Amino acid sequence: MIYRNATIEDIPAIAELQQKYHVTTISEEDKPHGFVTTLFTDEQFQELIEKENGITIACDQDKVVAYVMAASWEYWSKWPLFQHMIGDLQHTEYKGTVLSTENSYQYGPICIDTEYRGTEVLKNIFEFSKTQMSQRYPILITFINHINPRSYAAHTQKLGLDVIKSFEFNNNNYYELGCHTSN
Ligand SMILES: CC(C)(COP(=O)(O)OP(=O)(O)OC[C@H]1O[C@@H](n2cnc3c(N)ncnc32)[C@H](O)[C@@H]1OP(=O)(O)O)[C@@H](O)C(=O)NCCC(=O)NCCS
């Protein structure tokens, strides 16, 4: 398995994975095993790659089998859910530190193709992305829908993220989670 930063040429394969597991297009069979919420256009993928170097992918030979997004809050600020989270940072503490757009970034979505789940891909792709972002930010922040128990288990038990709080947005309940980017 190869882990690397995505380039513009990878966008069609990333878009295909997004389509397969996005909450609006996922099959009923796959949905209980997790879904992604943030929807990217090809232009938004391009901006994420060019401005933030913010997409990590896992490739099995030539096939893109997983992706992870990570970027500054400024990048995320065009989505209403993130506007809500940004406005709330000043009221949120992680291990004694009040969050800000300077000391934290937003990680996610993460998406792994079904046949590569339950493998080392989860930890490896997460670590690859986090190590890069650790040069810019000390704290990683993310959110998970309450009705995505697989992602919750993966992030709290396998990846060691801490639950900071729950919040409601657009009739959905989300956990906000975080961790330090360096040990
Ligand atoms: C979320 C995701 C990245 C996790 O990666 P993964 O490789 O599937 O994670 P793992 O299988 O190693 O760990 C998940 C754990 O949850 C458990 N689990 C599976 N389904 C579960 C469920 N419905 N409820 C609770 N736990 C569940 C698994 O058994 C596993 O624990 P175990 O290894 O101790 O048995 C992956 O499932 C995925 O891409 N899902 C689709 C997109 C998605 O949900 N992204 C996250 C958006 S926040």
The ligand as an SDF file (V2000), in Angstrom:
LIG
                    3D

 48 50  0  0  0  0  0  0  0  0999 V2000
  -15.0310    4.9760    9.3840 C   0  0  0  0  0  0  0  0  0  0  0  0
  -13.9250    4.1700    8.7320 C   0  0  0  0  0  0  0  0  0  0  0  0
  -12.8570    5.1340    8.2060 C   0  0  0  0  0  0  0  0  0  0  0  0
  -13.2770    3.2930    9.8140 C   0  0  0  0  0  0  0  0  0  0  0  0
  -12.2590    2.5090    9.2450 O   0  0  0  0  0  0  0  0  0  0  0  0
  -12.3460    0.8990    9.3920 P   0  0  0  0  0  0  0  0  0  0  0  0
  -11.1720    0.3070    8.7180 O   0  0  0  0  0  0  0  0  0  0  0  0
  -13.6950    0.4570    8.9550 O   0  0  0  0  0  0  0  0  0  0  0  0
  -12.2180    0.7590   10.9680 O   0  0  0  0  0  0  0  0  0  0  0  0
  -12.0090   -0.5890   11.7740 P   0  0  0  0  0  0  0  0  0  0  0  0
  -12.7960   -1.7110   11.1470 O   0  0  0  0  0  0  0  0  0  0  0  0
  -10.5540   -0.8310   11.9910 O   0  0  0  0  0  0  0  0  0  0  0  0
  -12.6090   -0.1900   13.1660 O   0  0  0  0  0  0  0  0  0  0  0  0
  -13.9810    0.0320   13.3300 C   0  0  0  0  0  0  0  0  0  0  0  0
  -14.4380   -0.6580   14.5680 C   0  0  0  0  0  0  0  0  0  0  0  0
  -15.8430   -0.4340   14.7050 O   0  0  0  0  0  0  0  0  0  0  0  0
  -16.4890   -1.6650   14.8730 C   0  0  0  0  0  0  0  0  0  0  0  0
  -17.7820   -1.5620   14.2360 N   0  0  0  0  0  0  0  0  0  0  0  0
  -18.1440   -1.9200   13.0030 C   0  0  0  0  0  0  0  0  0  0  0  0
  -19.4290   -1.6290   12.7920 N   0  0  0  0  0  0  0  0  0  0  0  0
  -19.8850   -1.0950   13.9280 C   0  0  0  0  0  0  0  0  0  0  0  0
  -21.1420   -0.6220   14.3550 C   0  0  0  0  0  0  0  0  0  0  0  0
  -22.1820   -0.6360   13.5330 N   0  0  0  0  0  0  0  0  0  0  0  0
  -21.2550   -0.1390   15.6000 N   0  0  0  0  0  0  0  0  0  0  0  0
  -20.1900   -0.1050   16.4350 C   0  0  0  0  0  0  0  0  0  0  0  0
  -18.9740   -0.5470   16.0960 N   0  0  0  0  0  0  0  0  0  0  0  0
  -18.8390   -1.0360   14.8490 C   0  0  0  0  0  0  0  0  0  0  0  0
  -15.6300   -2.6680   14.1790 C   0  0  0  0  0  0  0  0  0  0  0  0
  -15.9320   -3.9540   14.6390 O   0  0  0  0  0  0  0  0  0  0  0  0
  -14.2420   -2.1660   14.5340 C   0  0  0  0  0  0  0  0  0  0  0  0
  -13.8420   -2.5700   15.8160 O   0  0  0  0  0  0  0  0  0  0  0  0
  -13.0740   -3.9640   16.0680 P   0  0  0  0  0  0  0  0  0  0  0  0
  -11.9390   -4.0250   15.0980 O   0  0  0  0  0  0  0  0  0  0  0  0
  -12.6370   -3.8670   17.4910 O   0  0  0  0  0  0  0  0  0  0  0  0
  -14.0630   -5.0310   15.8020 O   0  0  0  0  0  0  0  0  0  0  0  0
  -14.4670    3.2850    7.5730 C   0  0  0  0  0  0  0  0  0  0  0  0
  -15.3680    2.3260    8.0950 O   0  0  0  0  0  0  0  0  0  0  0  0
  -15.1580    4.0860    6.4810 C   0  0  0  0  0  0  0  0  0  0  0  0
  -14.5150    4.6410    5.6060 O   0  0  0  0  0  0  0  0  0  0  0  0
  -16.5070    4.1720    6.5260 N   0  0  0  0  0  0  0  0  0  0  0  0
  -17.2750    4.8780    5.5110 C   0  0  0  0  0  0  0  0  0  0  0  0
  -17.0610    6.3940    5.5720 C   0  0  0  0  0  0  0  0  0  0  0  0
  -17.1370    6.9500    6.9810 C   0  0  0  0  0  0  0  0  0  0  0  0
  -17.9660    6.5730    7.7950 O   0  0  0  0  0  0  0  0  0  0  0  0
  -16.2250    7.9130    7.2740 N   0  0  0  0  0  0  0  0  0  0  0  0
  -16.1710    8.5870    8.5550 C   0  0  0  0  0  0  0  0  0  0  0  0
  -17.0420    9.8020    8.5480 C   0  0  0  0  0  0  0  0  0  0  0  0
  -16.9780   10.6130   10.1300 S   0  0  0  0  0  0  0  0  0  0  0  0
  1  2  1  0
  2  3  1  0
  2  4  1  0
  2 36  1  0
  4  5  1  0
  5  6  1  0
  6  7  2  0
  6  8  1  0
  6  9  1  0
  9 10  1  0
 10 11  2  0
 10 12  1  0
 10 13  1  0
 13 14  1  0
 14 15  1  0
 15 16  1  0
 15 30  1  0
 16 17  1  0
 17 18  1  0
 17 28  1  0
 18 19  1  0
 18 27  1  0
 19 20  2  0
 20 21  1  0
 21 22  1  0
 21 27  2  0
 22 23  1  0
 22 24  2  0
 24 25  1  0
 25 26  2  0
 26 27  1  0
 28 29  1  0
 28 30  1  0
 30 31  1  0
 31 32  1  0
 32 33  2  0
 32 34  1  0
 32 35  1  0
 36 37  1  0
 36 38  1  0
 38 39  2  0
 38 40  1  0
 40 41  1  0
 41 42  1  0
 42 43  1  0
 43 44  2  0
 43 45  1  0
 45 46  1  0
 46 47  1  0
 47 48  1  0
M  END
$$$$
